[in-house]
Structure formats: structure tokens, C-alpha cells
Amino acid sequence: MMKYPIILEDGGDGWILARCPIVRGCYAQGETRAEALINIREVLKLTLEARKELGLPLVEHEFSFVEATEVEL
């Protein structure tokens, strides 16, 4: 299993936005931190599967952490 960096941000109106900065187009949201992480994990899994099927690189670039959390697939 590989760990992917996830950035959580305040989306306003009580929502938390989650994104994976090394996988293009990988965004999700949730009303709680836990829900945002569940949602980004699912989006990340589907995005990686699609990129693999299309022959695209799974990871776009390296990322320098300032502060982030991770999900494990």
C-alpha cells in the first residue's frame, strides 16, 4: 500500500475540502473531517484506477509538505 498526501481546507458553510496535491483532479468534500477523508479516499481510488487504465502516470509530481494528512489505499 502507498500513502498519498491529503490537504484539508475549510470550504466555508461548514464543509471541509480535501485534495491530493500529487494526483491531478483529485478533490472531495465532507461535512466533517472524517467524511472528507472517506470521500477523498474513494475519489483517489477511482482516479488512480482510471489513470492506470488510460496509461497515464499515477502521480503528477512530488510534493513538499507544509502540513497535511494521509489516506492509505
N, CA, C and O of each residue as an XYZ file, in Angstrom:
292
protein
N       0.830     -1.188      0.000
C       0.000      0.000      0.000
C       0.872      1.248      0.000
O       1.938      1.289      0.613
N       0.395      2.244     -0.693
C       1.116      3.505     -0.773
C       0.304      4.590     -0.059
O      -0.925      4.597     -0.121
N       0.993      5.489      0.607
C       0.320      6.609      1.264
C       0.373      7.827      0.359
O       1.402      8.113     -0.254
N      -0.740      8.543      0.277
C      -0.856      9.732     -0.559
C      -1.112     10.940      0.332
O      -1.903     10.850      1.271
N      -0.463     12.066      0.058
C      -0.709     13.267      0.858
C      -2.102     13.821      0.564
O      -2.539     13.868     -0.586
N      -2.778     14.233      1.616
C      -4.104     14.834      1.504
C      -4.090     16.157      2.253
O      -3.641     16.235      3.397
N      -4.583     17.187      1.596
C      -4.686     18.508      2.217
C      -6.155     18.776      2.519
O      -7.016     18.632      1.651
N      -6.426     19.164      3.751
C      -7.784     19.512      4.170
C      -7.873     21.016      4.328
O      -7.007     21.643      4.938
N      -8.941     21.590      3.766
C      -9.126     23.037      3.827
C     -10.559     23.362      4.224
O     -11.476     22.584      3.964
N     -10.743     24.499      4.846
C     -12.073     24.985      5.176
C     -12.755     25.425      3.891
O     -12.278     26.331      3.207
N     -13.858     24.792      3.569
C     -14.568     25.134      2.346
C     -15.667     26.152      2.552
O     -16.348     26.524      1.596
N     -15.856     26.612      3.780
C     -16.934     27.546      4.067
C     -18.261     26.813      4.227
O     -18.392     25.663      3.807
N     -19.211     27.453      4.812
C     -20.543     26.877      5.023
C     -20.508     25.520      5.717
O     -21.396     24.694      5.507
N     -19.484     25.284      6.545
C     -19.408     24.045      7.303
C     -18.805     22.863      6.562
O     -18.745     21.767      7.120
N     -18.359     23.042      5.337
C     -17.780     21.951      4.557
C     -16.265     21.944      4.688
O     -15.635     22.985      4.869
N     -15.701     20.759      4.593
C     -14.252     20.592      4.573
C     -13.883     20.055      3.200
O     -14.427     19.048      2.748
N     -12.951     20.739      2.541
C     -12.475     20.313      1.229
C     -11.216     19.472      1.400
O     -10.358     19.787      2.225
N     -11.110     18.411      0.622
C      -9.940     17.534      0.652
C      -9.392     17.423     -0.761
O     -10.148     17.329     -1.728
N      -8.062     17.436     -0.869
C      -7.446     17.255     -2.185
C      -6.132     16.519     -2.031
O      -5.473     16.575     -0.993
N      -5.777     15.829     -3.096
C      -4.490     15.149     -3.153
C      -3.625     15.944     -4.123
O      -3.895     15.944     -5.324
N      -2.593     16.621     -3.631
C      -1.817     17.524     -4.478
C      -0.931     16.838     -5.517
O      -0.394     17.515     -6.394
N      -0.764     15.532     -5.448
C       0.098     14.855     -6.423
C      -0.683     14.071     -7.471
O      -0.089     13.465     -8.363
N      -2.030     14.079     -7.369
C      -2.863     13.403     -8.360
C      -3.842     14.427     -8.921
O      -4.742     14.886     -8.218
N      -3.664     14.777    -10.176
C      -4.471     15.810    -10.819
C      -5.962     15.472    -10.768
O      -6.360     14.344    -11.057
N      -6.781     16.455    -10.399
C      -8.230     16.314    -10.413
C      -8.809     15.549     -9.243
O      -9.968     15.137     -9.291
N      -8.040     15.351     -8.209
C      -8.483     14.544     -7.077
C      -8.941     15.452     -5.932
O      -8.144     15.877     -5.096
N     -10.263     15.740     -5.921
C     -10.869     16.629     -4.928
C     -12.115     15.978     -4.360
O     -12.783     15.206     -5.048
N     -12.433     16.282     -3.112
C     -13.666     15.804     -2.483
C     -14.025     16.773     -1.362
O     -13.276     17.704     -1.063
N     -15.179     16.540     -0.750
C     -15.591     17.367      0.382
C     -16.408     16.524      1.341
O     -16.849     15.426      1.003
N     -16.605     17.048      2.534
C     -17.427     16.393      3.529
C     -17.847     17.393      4.584
O     -17.238     18.453      4.731
N     -18.877     17.052      5.306
C     -19.343     17.940      6.375
C     -18.469     17.818      7.622
O     -18.484     18.697      8.484
N     -17.709     16.728      7.714
C     -16.768     16.527      8.820
C     -15.421     16.118      8.238
O     -15.324     15.766      7.062
N     -14.381     16.169      9.073
C     -13.053     15.723      8.654
C     -13.104     14.261      8.226
O     -12.552     13.885      7.192
N     -13.774     13.441      9.035
C     -13.868     12.012      8.740
C     -14.570     11.762      7.405
O     -14.119     10.937      6.611
N     -15.671     12.472      7.157
C     -16.403     12.296      5.900
C     -15.564     12.761      4.706
O     -15.571     12.115      3.658
N     -14.846     13.870      4.855
C     -13.990     14.361      3.776
C     -12.897     13.338      3.452
O     -12.584     13.124      2.281
N     -12.318     12.708      4.470
C     -11.274     11.703      4.240
C     -11.834     10.440      3.602
O     -11.186      9.837      2.747
N     -13.027     10.037      4.009
C     -13.671      8.879      3.369
C     -13.915      9.175      1.896
O     -13.647      8.340      1.032
N     -14.425     10.371      1.621
C     -14.746     10.745      0.240
C     -13.496     10.881     -0.625
O     -13.490     10.427     -1.769
N     -12.441     11.497     -0.100
C     -11.221     11.664     -0.909
C     -10.561     10.310     -1.148
O      -9.958     10.098     -2.201
N     -10.661      9.417     -0.217
C     -10.104      8.070     -0.401
C     -10.779      7.379     -1.580
O     -10.111      6.758     -2.406
N     -12.109      7.488     -1.658
C     -12.849      6.871     -2.751
C     -12.520      7.551     -4.088
O     -12.310      6.873     -5.093
N     -12.477      8.871     -4.098
C     -12.128      9.609     -5.321
C     -10.713      9.246     -5.766
O     -10.474      9.025     -6.953
N      -9.794      9.184     -4.837
C      -8.408      8.839     -5.150
C      -8.322      7.439     -5.751
O      -7.632      7.228     -6.749
N      -9.011      6.499     -5.153
C      -9.011      5.123     -5.658
C      -9.535      5.069     -7.096
O      -8.915      4.445     -7.957
N     -10.668      5.716     -7.361
C     -11.253      5.709     -8.700
C     -10.372      6.457     -9.711
O     -10.223      6.025    -10.854
N      -9.796      7.574     -9.279
C      -8.924      8.351    -10.163
C      -7.689      7.548    -10.546
O      -7.295      7.534    -11.712
N      -7.080      6.883     -9.580
C      -5.885      6.085     -9.866
C      -6.211      4.916    -10.795
O      -5.428      4.602    -11.691
N      -7.357      4.273    -10.586
C      -7.774      3.181    -11.464
C      -7.948      3.683    -12.899
O      -7.491      3.039    -13.844
N      -8.607      4.832    -13.059
C      -8.837      5.397    -14.397
C      -7.519      5.786    -15.056
O      -7.318      5.518    -16.240
N      -6.619      6.417    -14.301
C      -5.330      6.836    -14.863
C      -4.527      5.603    -15.310
O      -3.875      5.622    -16.354
N      -4.584      4.552    -14.519
C      -3.863      3.328    -14.867
C      -4.418      2.728    -16.165
O      -3.654      2.337    -17.048
N      -5.753      2.656    -16.278
C      -6.386      2.112    -17.480
C      -6.045      2.935    -18.724
O      -5.918      2.381    -19.816
N      -5.898      4.248    -18.565
C      -5.586      5.131    -19.684
C      -4.091      5.226    -19.980
O      -3.683      5.882    -20.939
N      -3.288      4.577    -19.165
C      -1.846      4.619    -19.359
C      -1.206      5.928    -18.946
O      -0.110      6.255    -19.403
N      -1.873      6.676    -18.092
C      -1.347      7.947    -17.597
C      -0.516      7.725    -16.345
O      -0.734      6.746    -15.632
N       0.432      8.610    -16.061
C       1.182      8.471    -14.808
C       0.241      8.612    -13.614
O      -0.661      9.451    -13.626
N       0.446      7.811    -12.607
C      -0.429      7.861    -11.437
C      -0.195      9.120    -10.618
O      -1.138      9.724    -10.107
N       1.071      9.510    -10.495
C       1.439     10.670     -9.682
C       2.014     11.734    -10.606
O       2.877     11.443    -11.434
N       1.540     12.961    -10.464
C       1.968     14.054    -11.333
C       3.338     14.605    -10.953
O       4.152     14.888    -11.833
N       3.602     14.760     -9.673
C       4.847     15.384     -9.228
C       5.044     15.111     -7.745
O       4.133     14.647     -7.059
N       6.210     15.394     -7.276
C       6.490     15.292     -5.847
C       5.867     16.479     -5.131
O       5.526     17.482     -5.758
N       5.722     16.367     -3.842
C       5.068     17.413     -3.063
C       5.872     17.678     -1.804
O       6.242     16.741     -1.097
N       6.143     18.928     -1.521
C       6.825     19.310     -0.283
C       5.779     19.636      0.770
O       4.972     20.548      0.591
N       5.794     18.903      1.850
C       4.783     19.071      2.892
C       5.023     20.323      3.724
O       6.147     20.641      4.111
N       3.949     21.000      3.976
C       3.944     22.060      4.994
C       3.138     21.511      6.165
O       3.618     21.453      7.297
N       1.916     21.114      5.874
C       1.083     20.414      6.845
C       0.019     19.669      6.081
O      -0.693     20.262      5.270
N      -0.101     18.387      6.322
C      -1.072     17.564      5.591
C      -1.345     16.308      6.376
O      -0.683     16.035      7.377
N      -2.321     15.539      5.925
C      -2.609     14.227      6.476
C      -2.580     13.233      5.331
O      -2.360     13.632      4.188
N      -2.792     11.964      5.595
C      -2.684     10.945      4.557
C      -3.865      9.989      4.628
O      -4.490      9.828      5.676
N      -4.156      9.364      3.510
C      -5.057      8.223      3.469
C      -4.277      7.065      2.888
O      -3.360      7.267      2.091
N      -4.630      5.866      3.276
C      -3.917      4.701      2.800
C      -4.841      3.865      1.934
O      -5.983      3.602      2.313
N      -4.362      3.453      0.793
C      -5.154      2.580     -0.113
C      -4.566      1.198     -0.106
O      -5.070      0.309     -0.793
